[in-house]
Amino acid sequence: MRKRSQLLGSRLRLLPGGFVLVVAGLFGAAMTVSAPALAGSQTASSYTPAARGELDCNGFSPVQKPLRANECADIRGFSGVSNSNTWGGRFYDNGHYIGHDEPDATFESNAPGSGGDVDWTVTLGRDPVAAPGDAVPGKDVSHWFELSPAPWFSMSLCDPNSYPQTPCTANSDSNAPTCFGPNCTTANSGGGSAFLEMQLYPPNQPPFIDNESCDSSHWCAALTIDSAECTAGFAQCNTNCEEPLQFAFVQKNGIPTGPPAPQDATRATDIPNNETLLMNPGDTIRIHLLDAPAPGGGKAIEVVINDLTQHTRGFMQGSAVNGFQTTSMADCSGTPFNFQPEFNTAAPGNISSWTAIAADISTEFETGHFEPCTSLTDQLTGNPFDPLDQSPNYNECSGPYESAGPPDSTTPESGGDALCYLAGATHPGYNGPGTATTPDLTTGCQDNVFSIGDLDFDGTPYWTEWPTGLFPNRYPSSFLEQFPTSNGHRYSKFFFQTDVALSESTCQGNTIGNGGGTSSGCTVPPPGPGNFYPYWTEVHAGNFCALEFGNVSSALFRTDFGKDAEYGQDMFSTLGYPEFEGATHHNTCGANRR
């Protein structure tokens, strides 16, 4: 399940095997840059954060409430490291466990430029005409907003003020970490690293600021950048701003709707406007991530989306001029900054040093969050993320999906299911007096207040309600994602991975020796009544190669890599946390590979 921003207030819950879950309460040229000296994990300063902002994507900052329930980069743990920030191979933000579910396809290449210049050509998924169902798990009509709140495309970025708080040289393989675990020093933990996710948001579940869609009929996109304000091995973290988030919609004019930096973000940052790029379901789009000339000199990472169907274009640059800032671990203050690619190549080992997904260039479908309901109870007082939204919201879900699994009182979801909305909710006032959205299509819950997601794995994404092909039927159509290219050349290798086991209360690791260990109870699919997990399928016809994601079985010109077997083995003993990684595949599609 995706990690969404949480609210202040918590209580501990001890799960089977001793796993502790904290449940949130309701209310140009290459350039080397260096981080400032650290004065401690929390240092007094003259910087006073705003009451609401994005200093912590997970929403657990003790000095600031979040503006929105965000899709954050998952943070890995370290086996053999036990302190206030990480233990048992999991990372904890202010004592709160924050893992979530990310099935991922990672692409590798030794070619110069492949780590910082990449193109994807993607045909967006389409939803069925019928509204989503809530009566027969595994057979109901489903829509993309139920399956994935944010398919995304990634790249590691140079940020000297992010984990492990070391200098980094933009577009250089010298930044690669060479060590993970308890014996790693700052020197071999790699250059300071941020993580870019170019996220897509599905239609039919607006408003974006406290739900997940820009509107009821279009896909939209945003450039997001997460950093980690911790030192090597998570020995120290600034608990006021552990995972600061930069956010800006992809715009037709390239101008953010509001300040992107975590220090300056406002409600306007999370509300699309007339310049926000909107894409129709079924459109074929080309996404280009590159290091582009920045206003005022130097370069900065830029995303350009060309809608090849509508002949429209949008872009966003992570530059100082656009309001992007690097965050000081010492006091959480921001400094205008041009973010640039971390690595020159996408060679094996050129990966982010702190994210759970071990990747540089990758794509994935965040999942495991939405749950359909037939009725809702326990109405909440106001909207905890958006006080202007007057639509009633609830905490408890009832229906066949909820009852298919064990009672919540016996699972990590005992705190509730909020935020939950009734079918027909129009969210009046969300963008000021007189504003409202189109009615919600179904009654359901996002599970983003009292828990980090669907922790008992009984919602839509863990049943066989995923795309079965390129045309919508009872289920949506799959994305068709052509293999990425860099400077006209295809990436030569790829593999599949998932960190779903981080969210499984049954998954336990035992550290032995010098940071190694064993694990048990870690499974794909995860434990749940649907007994299903989505997987990648390759379409391969002549020189055309592409990936689909969902429940697309092998057929003519297709291979599904053994379905869930493609995720390989639990790598706890090697990585120090329960990450599943599959075998590396050679891209055999046509020529122009490197």
ZAPATOR-181374 format. One record per residue (C-alpha): x, y, z; residue in three letters; residue number from 1. Coordinates in Angstrom, 3 decimals, m for minus. Layout:
BEGIN
X Y Z Ala NUM
...
***
This chain:
BEGIN
0.000 0.000 0.000 Met 1
1.222 3.454 m0.735 Arg 2
2.404 5.613 2.076 Lys 3
0.170 8.623 2.548 Arg 4
0.666 11.623 4.834 Ser 5
m0.517 11.011 8.365 Gln 6
m1.732 13.303 11.125 Leu 7
m0.247 13.970 14.517 Leu 8
m1.099 11.751 17.464 Gly 9
m0.504 8.013 17.623 Ser 10
m0.688 4.825 19.535 Arg 11
1.465 1.719 19.406 Leu 12
0.127 m1.649 18.375 Arg 13
2.138 m4.835 18.828 Leu 14
1.527 m7.303 16.029 Leu 15
2.327 m11.017 15.844 Pro 16
6.033 m11.724 15.981 Gly 17
6.801 m8.508 17.839 Gly 18
6.322 m6.191 14.814 Phe 19
5.466 m2.745 16.128 Val 20
3.090 m0.599 14.092 Leu 21
2.363 2.978 15.048 Val 22
m1.163 3.901 14.055 Val 23
m1.786 7.568 13.392 Ala 24
m4.450 9.447 15.291 Gly 25
m7.127 11.490 13.532 Leu 26
m6.249 14.861 14.479 Phe 27
25.496 22.703 m17.869 Gly 28
28.756 21.128 m16.651 Ala 29
28.949 18.561 m13.911 Ala 30
28.852 20.322 m10.571 Met 31
29.940 19.110 m7.147 Thr 32
27.942 20.481 m4.231 Val 33
28.549 19.956 m0.534 Ser 34
26.307 19.783 2.480 Ala 35
26.784 22.174 5.414 Pro 36
28.206 20.879 8.663 Ala 37
25.577 19.203 10.830 Leu 38
24.980 20.490 14.308 Ala 39
22.904 17.526 15.534 Gly 40
19.673 15.733 14.807 Ser 41
17.567 18.707 15.927 Gln 42
19.229 22.088 16.072 Thr 43
17.583 25.269 17.268 Ala 44
17.500 28.012 14.669 Ser 45
15.693 31.138 13.649 Ser 46
13.716 29.226 11.020 Tyr 47
10.084 28.820 12.037 Thr 48
8.073 26.492 9.778 Pro 49
4.568 27.285 8.600 Ala 50
1.699 25.563 10.398 Ala 51
1.066 23.448 7.292 Arg 52
3.552 22.377 4.654 Gly 53
5.479 19.402 3.320 Glu 54
8.517 19.190 5.623 Leu 55
7.622 15.550 6.163 Asp 56
5.914 13.712 3.314 Cys 57
4.682 11.111 5.805 Asn 58
2.948 13.772 7.879 Gly 59
4.631 12.991 11.209 Phe 60
6.598 16.197 11.739 Ser 61
5.993 17.393 15.319 Pro 62
6.265 21.026 14.180 Val 63
4.044 21.005 11.067 Gln 64
0.838 19.415 9.766 Lys 65
0.737 18.175 6.150 Pro 66
m1.145 19.920 3.369 Leu 67
m2.128 16.681 1.669 Arg 68
m2.004 12.901 1.950 Ala 69
0.941 12.383 m0.399 Asn 70
2.466 9.487 m2.285 Glu 71
5.940 9.314 m0.698 Cys 72
9.134 7.456 m1.514 Ala 73
9.456 4.438 0.771 Asp 74
12.510 4.437 3.052 Ile 75
14.488 1.216 3.514 Arg 76
15.681 m0.240 6.798 Gly 77
19.068 m1.639 7.776 Phe 78
19.478 m5.048 9.326 Ser 79
21.926 m4.860 12.201 Gly 80
21.225 m1.171 12.830 Val 81
19.018 m0.569 15.832 Ser 82
18.370 2.996 16.927 Asn 83
15.446 5.366 17.240 Ser 84
15.108 5.559 13.440 Asn 85
15.491 1.962 12.254 Thr 86
15.212 m1.479 13.767 Trp 87
14.285 m4.939 12.516 Gly 88
15.053 m3.967 8.927 Gly 89
12.351 m1.258 8.853 Arg 90
12.502 2.545 9.019 Phe 91
10.388 4.538 11.474 Tyr 92
9.474 8.215 11.111 Asp 93
9.092 9.699 14.604 Asn 94
8.370 6.164 15.810 Gly 95
5.813 5.479 13.070 His 96
6.338 2.599 10.666 Tyr 97
5.834 3.932 7.124 Ile 98
6.409 1.058 4.667 Gly 99
4.099 0.488 1.708 His 100
3.581 m1.510 m1.493 Asp 101
5.578 m0.732 m4.660 Glu 102
5.763 m3.317 m7.494 Pro 103
8.529 m1.980 m9.728 Asp 104
10.322 m2.574 m13.049 Ala 105
13.934 m1.305 m13.030 Thr 106
15.990 m0.677 m16.179 Phe 107
19.792 m0.844 m16.458 Glu 108
22.336 0.377 m18.994 Ser 109
26.058 1.155 m19.038 Asn 110
25.611 3.745 m21.792 Ala 111
26.757 7.326 m21.055 Pro 112
23.764 9.523 m20.223 Gly 113
21.404 6.645 m19.413 Ser 114
21.249 7.677 m15.744 Gly 115
19.992 11.185 m16.478 Gly 116
18.263 11.280 m19.874 Asp 117
15.391 8.867 m20.474 Val 118
12.281 8.652 m22.668 Asp 119
9.163 6.571 m22.049 Trp 120
6.324 6.146 m24.539 Thr 121
3.156 5.115 m22.728 Val 122
m0.481 4.541 m23.659 Thr 123
m2.624 5.499 m20.662 Leu 124
m5.160 3.089 m19.217 Gly 125
m8.901 3.482 m19.768 Arg 126
m11.728 2.713 m17.331 Asp 127
m14.924 0.725 m18.009 Pro 128
m18.083 2.695 m18.745 Val 129
m19.825 1.097 m15.768 Ala 130
m19.226 2.455 m12.277 Ala 131
m17.056 0.450 m9.851 Pro 132
m18.797 m2.306 m7.898 Gly 133
m18.760 m3.171 m4.204 Asp 134
m20.598 m6.485 m3.966 Ala 135
m18.492 m9.372 m5.325 Val 136
m14.748 m9.213 m4.564 Pro 137
m12.730 m10.501 m7.489 Gly 138
m15.579 m9.975 m9.980 Lys 139
m16.713 m6.365 m9.493 Asp 140
m16.140 m3.632 m12.072 Val 141
m12.985 m1.721 m11.134 Ser 142
m11.381 1.611 m12.117 His 143
m7.778 2.760 m12.110 Trp 144
m8.215 5.009 m9.053 Phe 145
m8.948 1.862 m7.029 Glu 146
m5.884 0.018 m8.307 Leu 147
m3.130 2.648 m8.290 Ser 148
m3.233 6.225 m7.015 Pro 149
0.043 7.093 m8.766 Ala 150
1.867 5.127 m11.439 Pro 151
5.322 6.732 m11.575 Trp 152
8.676 6.970 m13.360 Phe 153
11.838 7.519 m11.321 Ser 154
15.358 8.934 m11.325 Met 155
17.905 9.490 m8.544 Ser 156
18.963 13.109 m8.112 Leu 157
21.995 14.812 m6.575 Cys 158
21.145 16.478 m3.236 Asp 159
24.023 17.059 m0.772 Pro 160
21.508 17.812 1.995 Asn 161
19.850 14.406 1.715 Ser 162
20.937 10.986 2.985 Tyr 163
23.794 10.366 3.766 Pro 164
24.529 14.141 3.954 Gln 165
27.589 14.016 1.688 Thr 166
28.724 16.017 m1.364 Pro 167
27.555 14.762 m4.745 Cys 168
28.694 15.421 m8.290 Thr 169
25.770 15.756 m10.702 Ala 170
25.679 13.225 m13.548 Asn 171
28.499 11.148 m12.062 Ser 172
28.700 7.442 m11.239 Asp 173
31.067 8.362 m8.403 Ser 174
27.925 8.944 m6.296 Asn 175
27.027 5.239 m6.187 Ala 176
26.887 3.704 m2.695 Pro 177
29.274 0.802 m2.195 Thr 178
28.042 m0.377 1.204 Cys 179
24.723 m0.923 3.012 Phe 180
24.285 m1.898 6.644 Gly 181
25.856 m1.514 10.081 Pro 182
29.494 m1.430 8.946 Asn 183
29.060 1.317 6.357 Cys 184
30.799 4.620 6.808 Thr 185
29.644 7.962 5.473 Thr 186
32.352 7.729 2.824 Ala 187
31.077 4.503 1.266 Asn 188
27.361 5.287 1.610 Ser 189
27.343 7.250 m1.636 Gly 190
26.715 10.854 m2.583 Gly 191
23.800 12.802 m1.166 Gly 192
20.693 11.544 m2.960 Ser 193
17.111 12.661 m3.569 Ala 194
14.518 10.563 m5.394 Phe 195
12.363 11.842 m8.259 Leu 196
8.991 10.301 m9.032 Glu 197
7.179 11.629 m12.103 Met 198
3.719 10.632 m10.948 Gln 199
0.530 10.125 m12.966 Leu 200
m2.876 10.516 m11.290 Tyr 201
m5.984 8.660 m12.524 Pro 202
m9.408 10.220 m13.178 Pro 203
m12.727 9.803 m11.360 Asn 204
m11.734 10.507 m7.743 Gln 205
m11.342 14.300 m7.259 Pro 206
m10.396 16.597 m5.613 Pro 207
m6.656 16.047 m5.706 Phe 208
m5.859 17.962 m2.515 Ile 209
m7.596 15.398 m0.298 Asp 210
m8.228 12.513 m2.669 Asn 211
m6.287 11.504 m5.784 Glu 212
m7.656 12.894 m9.093 Ser 213
m7.381 16.249 m10.859 Cys 214
m10.904 15.767 m12.237 Asp 215
m13.432 13.103 m13.241 Ser 216
m12.241 12.419 m16.779 Ser 217
m8.501 13.096 m17.203 His 218
m5.113 11.841 m16.136 Trp 219
m2.716 14.518 m14.840 Cys 220
0.922 14.431 m13.707 Ala 221
3.380 15.995 m11.275 Ala 222
7.111 16.226 m10.691 Leu 223
7.814 15.119 m7.105 Thr 224
11.187 14.985 m5.339 Ile 225
11.733 13.362 m1.920 Asp 226
14.834 13.767 0.248 Ser 227
15.809 12.069 3.528 Ala 228
17.172 14.245 6.330 Glu 229
19.322 11.551 7.945 Cys 230
22.986 10.628 8.214 Thr 231
24.563 7.306 7.181 Ala 232
22.900 4.269 8.753 Gly 233
20.131 6.584 10.005 Phe 234
22.342 7.345 12.997 Ala 235
20.752 10.794 13.139 Gln 236
17.588 12.191 11.570 Cys 237
15.953 15.572 12.004 Asn 238
12.578 14.471 13.307 Thr 239
11.009 17.787 12.245 Asn 240
11.640 17.147 8.539 Cys 241
12.592 13.513 7.950 Glu 242
11.303 13.281 4.370 Glu 243
10.711 16.716 2.810 Pro 244
8.687 16.720 m0.419 Leu 245
8.922 18.984 m3.478 Gln 246
5.751 18.963 m5.604 Phe 247
4.637 20.661 m8.825 Ala 248
2.040 19.678 m11.413 Phe 249
3.213 19.307 m15.008 Val 250
1.931 22.520 m16.588 Gln 251
1.355 23.684 m20.150 Lys 252
3.222 26.906 m19.297 Asn 253
5.793 25.262 m16.983 Gly 254
4.787 27.501 m14.037 Ile 255
3.890 25.745 m10.751 Pro 256
0.374 26.273 m9.397 Thr 257
1.929 27.147 m6.026 Gly 258
5.339 27.018 m4.325 Pro 259
6.897 23.531 m4.821 Pro 260
9.341 23.634 m1.896 Ala 261
8.327 21.916 1.359 Pro 262
9.073 25.098 3.305 Gln 263
6.803 27.298 1.176 Asp 264
4.065 24.970 m0.120 Ala 265
0.461 26.210 0.156 Thr 266
m2.984 24.866 m0.759 Arg 267
m2.428 26.297 m4.232 Ala 268
0.485 23.891 m4.703 Thr 269
m1.939 20.953 m4.623 Asp 270
m4.804 22.425 m6.674 Ile 271
m4.603 22.157 m10.494 Pro 272
m5.416 25.235 m12.564 Asn 273
m6.231 26.042 m16.184 Asn 274
m2.582 25.456 m17.198 Glu 275
m2.328 21.959 m15.706 Thr 276
m1.733 19.366 m18.427 Leu 277
m4.752 17.060 m18.687 Leu 278
m4.568 13.823 m20.680 Met 279
m7.413 11.635 m21.881 Asn 280
m7.549 7.938 m20.978 Pro 281
m6.147 5.988 m23.917 Gly 282
m3.856 8.815 m25.047 Asp 283
m0.320 7.875 m26.033 Thr 284
2.170 10.151 m24.309 Ile 285
5.946 10.544 m24.430 Arg 286
7.660 11.358 m21.135 Ile 287
11.175 12.795 m21.277 His 288
13.319 13.298 m18.165 Leu 289
16.488 15.257 m18.833 Leu 290
19.041 17.681 m17.414 Asp 291
18.057 20.917 m19.165 Ala 292
19.440 24.494 m19.152 Pro 293
17.934 26.426 m16.256 Ala 294
17.018 30.115 m16.113 Pro 295
19.804 32.046 m14.431 Gly 296
22.491 29.561 m15.486 Gly 297
23.395 25.942 m14.892 Gly 298
21.072 23.005 m15.470 Lys 299
18.163 21.341 m13.673 Ala 300
16.103 18.218 m14.060 Ile 301
13.074 18.699 m16.301 Glu 302
10.118 16.544 m17.246 Val 303
8.460 17.105 m20.627 Val 304
5.235 15.300 m21.541 Ile 305
4.067 15.335 m25.138 Asn 306
0.552 13.994 m25.633 Asp 307
0.929 12.402 m29.057 Leu 308
m2.830 11.867 m29.351 Thr 309
m4.019 15.375 m28.483 Gln 310
m0.868 17.152 m29.729 His 311
m0.512 18.992 m26.416 Thr 312
2.549 19.499 m24.247 Arg 313
3.408 20.196 m20.627 Gly 314
6.619 20.509 m18.668 Phe 315
8.092 21.250 m15.248 Met 316
11.671 21.942 m14.185 Gln 317
13.044 21.271 m10.696 Gly 318
14.935 24.560 m10.603 Ser 319
15.591 27.329 m8.111 Ala 320
13.757 29.777 m10.364 Val 321
10.655 27.580 m10.154 Asn 322
10.855 27.582 m6.340 Gly 323
12.533 24.224 m5.662 Phe 324
14.783 24.152 m2.585 Gln 325
17.223 21.835 m0.856 Thr 326
16.460 21.276 2.830 Thr 327
18.953 21.746 5.657 Ser 328
19.054 18.795 8.034 Met 329
20.298 21.145 10.756 Ala 330
17.134 23.260 10.953 Asp 331
14.748 22.279 8.099 Cys 332
15.198 25.602 6.314 Ser 333
15.337 25.687 2.520 Gly 334
17.826 27.091 0.024 Thr 335
16.957 27.616 m3.671 Pro 336
18.452 24.737 m5.618 Phe 337
18.728 23.232 m9.089 Asn 338
18.159 19.477 m8.783 Phe 339
20.156 17.429 m11.312 Gln 340
20.552 13.714 m12.129 Pro 341
22.716 11.812 m9.662 Glu 342
24.301 9.338 m12.072 Phe 343
25.757 9.376 m15.560 Asn 344
24.728 5.787 m16.322 Thr 345
22.008 3.431 m15.129 Ala 346
24.556 0.689 m14.494 Ala 347
23.863 m1.947 m11.800 Pro 348
24.722 m0.481 m8.399 Gly 349
23.822 3.084 m9.394 Asn 350
20.838 3.232 m7.063 Ile 351
19.417 5.468 m4.386 Ser 352
21.158 4.840 m1.057 Ser 353
18.029 5.164 1.111 Trp 354
14.881 4.201 m0.814 Thr 355
13.361 0.747 m0.346 Ala 356
13.091 0.291 m4.106 Ile 357
16.710 m0.273 m5.199 Ala 358
16.577 1.750 m8.409 Ala 359
17.626 4.724 m10.477 Asp 360
15.604 4.456 m13.696 Ile 361
12.381 2.572 m13.018 Ser 362
8.610 2.576 m13.316 Thr 363
5.987 1.268 m10.942 Glu 364
2.339 1.231 m9.956 Phe 365
1.911 2.211 m6.306 Glu 366
m0.913 0.058 m5.047 Thr 367
m2.790 m1.440 m2.130 Gly 368
m4.842 1.411 m0.805 His 369
m8.463 1.613 m1.915 Phe 370
m11.297 m0.462 m0.471 Glu 371
m14.922 m0.430 m1.760 Pro 372
m17.689 m0.335 0.853 Cys 373
m21.469 m0.763 0.840 Thr 374
m21.915 1.507 3.870 Ser 375
m19.901 3.823 6.115 Leu 376
m20.124 4.633 9.814 Thr 377
m18.257 6.709 12.423 Asp 378
m18.544 10.116 10.735 Gln 379
m15.568 12.368 11.401 Leu 380
m15.697 15.989 12.434 Thr 381
m14.419 17.978 9.492 Gly 382
m11.783 17.012 6.948 Asn 383
m8.374 16.570 8.612 Pro 384
m6.431 17.385 5.424 Phe 385
m8.644 20.032 3.834 Asp 386
m10.782 22.056 6.273 Pro 387
m12.559 23.750 3.341 Leu 388
m13.987 20.460 2.016 Asp 389
m17.518 20.170 3.415 Gln 390
m18.256 16.657 2.163 Ser 391
m18.987 14.247 5.048 Pro 392
m16.216 11.726 5.622 Asn 393
m16.127 8.606 7.718 Tyr 394
m13.792 6.169 9.426 Asn 395
m15.432 2.734 9.221 Glu 396
m16.088 0.641 6.101 Cys 397
m18.608 m2.198 5.877 Ser 398
m19.238 m4.574 3.005 Gly 399
m18.104 m7.794 1.302 Pro 400
m14.480 m6.658 0.892 Tyr 401
m14.124 m5.663 4.526 Glu 402
m15.838 m8.825 5.765 Ser 403
m13.764 m11.088 3.489 Ala 404
m10.798 m10.645 5.790 Gly 405
m10.489 m10.952 9.563 Pro 406
m12.100 m8.285 11.782 Pro 407
m10.107 m5.061 11.926 Asp 408
m9.763 m5.461 15.688 Ser 409
m7.380 m8.340 14.995 Thr 410
m5.351 m6.611 12.262 Thr 411
m3.103 m3.554 11.933 Pro 412
m6.172 m1.645 10.652 Glu 413
m7.821 m1.546 14.076 Ser 414
m7.664 2.261 14.107 Gly 415
m10.096 2.616 11.216 Gly 416
m10.278 3.116 7.458 Asp 417
m10.451 6.921 7.000 Ala 418
m10.744 8.836 4.829 Leu 419
m13.994 7.340 3.513 Cys 420
m16.558 9.012 1.251 Tyr 421
m20.061 8.052 0.127 Leu 422
m20.956 7.538 m3.515 Ala 423
m22.262 10.854 m4.811 Gly 424
m20.061 13.013 m2.566 Ala 425
m19.266 16.301 m4.332 Thr 426
m16.752 17.882 m1.906 His 427
m18.375 21.327 m1.765 Pro 428
m16.074 24.224 m0.910 Gly 429
m12.821 22.344 m1.474 Tyr 430
m11.483 25.221 m3.595 Asn 431
m13.396 28.064 m1.980 Gly 432
m17.082 29.105 m1.824 Pro 433
m19.226 27.830 m4.652 Gly 434
m16.816 25.125 m5.813 Thr 435
m17.498 21.398 m5.909 Ala 436
m16.426 18.289 m7.801 Thr 437
m18.388 15.811 m9.864 Thr 438
m19.970 13.112 m7.669 Pro 439
m17.778 10.279 m6.392 Asp 440
m18.514 7.086 m8.339 Leu 441
m18.502 4.666 m5.437 Thr 442
m18.515 4.421 m1.658 Thr 443
m15.037 3.613 m0.429 Gly 444
m12.025 4.349 1.753 Cys 445
m8.486 5.526 1.088 Gln 446
m7.030 4.207 4.393 Asp 447
m4.719 7.194 4.856 Asn 448
m5.363 8.493 8.377 Val 449
m5.405 5.671 10.909 Phe 450
m3.211 3.308 8.914 Ser 451
m0.654 3.490 6.130 Ile 452
m2.940 1.603 3.767 Gly 453
m4.720 m1.678 3.258 Asp 454
m2.712 m3.606 5.846 Leu 455
m5.000 m6.646 5.818 Asp 456
m4.844 m6.836 1.996 Phe 457
m8.605 m7.160 1.395 Asp 458
m9.200 m4.178 m0.921 Gly 459
m9.613 m4.112 m4.706 Thr 460
m5.864 m4.272 m5.587 Pro 461
m5.447 m7.669 m3.930 Tyr 462
m8.198 m9.345 m5.953 Trp 463
m8.176 m10.290 m9.642 Thr 464
m9.747 m6.966 m10.668 Glu 465
m6.737 m5.739 m12.660 Trp 466
m6.509 m5.226 m16.435 Pro 467
m6.500 m8.394 m18.498 Thr 468
m5.466 m6.688 m21.735 Gly 469
m5.404 m3.538 m23.848 Leu 470
m9.174 m2.989 m23.922 Phe 471
m11.418 m2.207 m20.943 Pro 472
m14.026 m4.823 m20.077 Asn 473
m15.159 m5.402 m16.513 Arg 474
m11.739 m4.080 m15.588 Tyr 475
m9.702 m1.162 m16.955 Pro 476
m7.365 m1.489 m19.905 Ser 477
m3.705 m1.952 m19.098 Ser 478
m1.076 0.668 m19.694 Phe 479
1.114 m0.119 m22.691 Leu 480
4.600 1.028 m21.718 Glu 481
7.247 0.730 m24.398 Gln 482
10.740 m0.109 m23.181 Phe 483
12.496 3.153 m22.290 Pro 484
15.272 4.665 m24.365 Thr 485
18.170 6.998 m23.639 Ser 486
19.493 9.100 m26.502 Asn 487
17.727 6.779 m28.926 Gly 488
19.087 3.532 m27.440 His 489
17.070 0.969 m25.494 Arg 490
18.124 m0.038 m21.984 Tyr 491
19.807 m3.423 m22.254 Ser 492
18.609 m5.070 m19.006 Lys 493
15.653 m5.004 m16.623 Phe 494
14.324 m6.764 m13.530 Phe 495
11.234 m6.707 m11.317 Phe 496
11.077 m6.019 m7.581 Gln 497
8.572 m5.243 m4.823 Thr 498
8.717 m4.121 m1.201 Asp 499
5.222 m5.372 m0.298 Val 500
6.687 m7.571 2.461 Ala 501
7.641 m4.458 4.424 Leu 502
3.907 m4.027 5.079 Ser 503
3.205 m7.617 6.097 Glu 504
2.834 m8.126 9.845 Ser 505
3.647 m11.791 9.232 Thr 506
7.046 m10.895 7.741 Cys 507
9.788 m11.041 10.354 Gln 508
13.556 m10.767 10.051 Gly 509
16.178 m12.082 12.414 Asn 510
19.533 m10.356 12.360 Thr 511
22.541 m12.594 12.804 Ile 512
26.259 m12.075 12.612 Gly 513
27.418 m8.835 11.044 Asn 514
24.169 m7.433 9.656 Gly 515
23.095 m10.551 7.781 Gly 516
20.060 m12.535 8.773 Gly 517
17.078 m14.653 7.882 Thr 518
13.395 m13.894 7.433 Ser 519
10.099 m15.757 7.563 Ser 520
6.457 m15.087 6.731 Gly 521
7.343 m12.775 3.804 Cys 522
5.231 m13.651 0.759 Thr 523
4.129 m12.554 m2.705 Val 524
1.152 m12.413 m2.891 Pro 525
0.739 m11.021 0.620 Pro 526
m1.590 m12.742 3.094 Pro 527
m5.176 m11.751 2.318 Gly 528
m8.505 m13.189 1.183 Pro 529
m7.986 m12.329 m2.513 Gly 530
m4.679 m14.211 m2.714 Asn 531
m3.634 m12.117 m5.736 Phe 532
m0.791 m9.765 m6.606 Tyr 533
m0.452 m7.868 m9.932 Pro 534
2.493 m8.609 m12.190 Tyr 535
4.303 m7.418 m15.327 Trp 536
3.824 m8.945 m18.785 Thr 537
6.001 m8.275 m21.825 Glu 538
4.550 m7.733 m25.294 Val 539
7.202 m8.687 m27.844 His 540
6.499 m8.548 m31.575 Ala 541
9.454 m8.020 m33.895 Gly 542
11.196 m4.787 m32.940 Asn 543
8.279 m3.676 m30.759 Phe 544
8.589 m4.362 m27.031 Cys 545
6.378 m3.065 m24.263 Ala 546
5.184 m3.883 m20.765 Leu 547
1.680 m4.288 m19.399 Glu 548
0.813 m4.458 m15.698 Phe 549
m2.032 m6.211 m13.958 Gly 550
m3.440 m9.659 m14.697 Asn 551
m2.378 m10.101 m18.331 Val 552
m1.553 m13.771 m18.930 Ser 553
0.862 m15.205 m21.453 Ser 554
m0.503 m15.425 m24.985 Ala 555
0.726 m14.929 m28.512 Leu 556
3.590 m12.390 m28.453 Phe 557
3.384 m12.162 m24.627 Arg 558
5.336 m13.553 m21.693 Thr 559
4.380 m13.068 m18.035 Asp 560
7.722 m14.210 m16.517 Phe 561
5.901 m16.717 m14.316 Gly 562
3.515 m14.068 m12.923 Lys 563
4.356 m13.512 m9.221 Asp 564
7.479 m15.653 m9.622 Ala 565
8.982 m12.706 m11.543 Glu 566
9.537 m10.926 m8.214 Tyr 567
12.101 m13.527 m7.228 Gly 568
13.327 m14.103 m3.690 Gln 569
13.199 m12.231 m0.408 Asp 570
16.569 m10.449 m0.205 Met 571
16.573 m9.819 3.548 Phe 572
19.821 m11.712 4.114 Ser 573
21.545 m9.583 1.452 Thr 574
19.838 m6.188 1.649 Leu 575
18.923 m6.156 5.338 Gly 576
15.202 m5.646 4.781 Tyr 577
12.451 m7.759 3.143 Pro 578
12.712 m6.688 m0.510 Glu 579
11.820 m9.160 m3.266 Phe 580
14.024 m8.958 m6.375 Glu 581
13.744 m11.085 m9.499 Gly 582
16.307 m12.245 m12.017 Ala 583
17.860 m9.780 m14.455 Thr 584
16.481 m10.098 m17.979 His 585
18.262 m9.100 m21.176 His 586
16.253 m6.852 m23.437 Asn 587
16.124 m8.869 m26.657 Thr 588
13.951 m6.417 m28.559 Cys 589
15.512 m5.284 m31.845 Gly 590
18.764 m3.393 m32.201 Ala 591
19.917 m0.137 m30.590 Asn 592
20.475 m1.623 m27.113 Arg 593
23.273 m0.662 m24.771 Arg 594
***
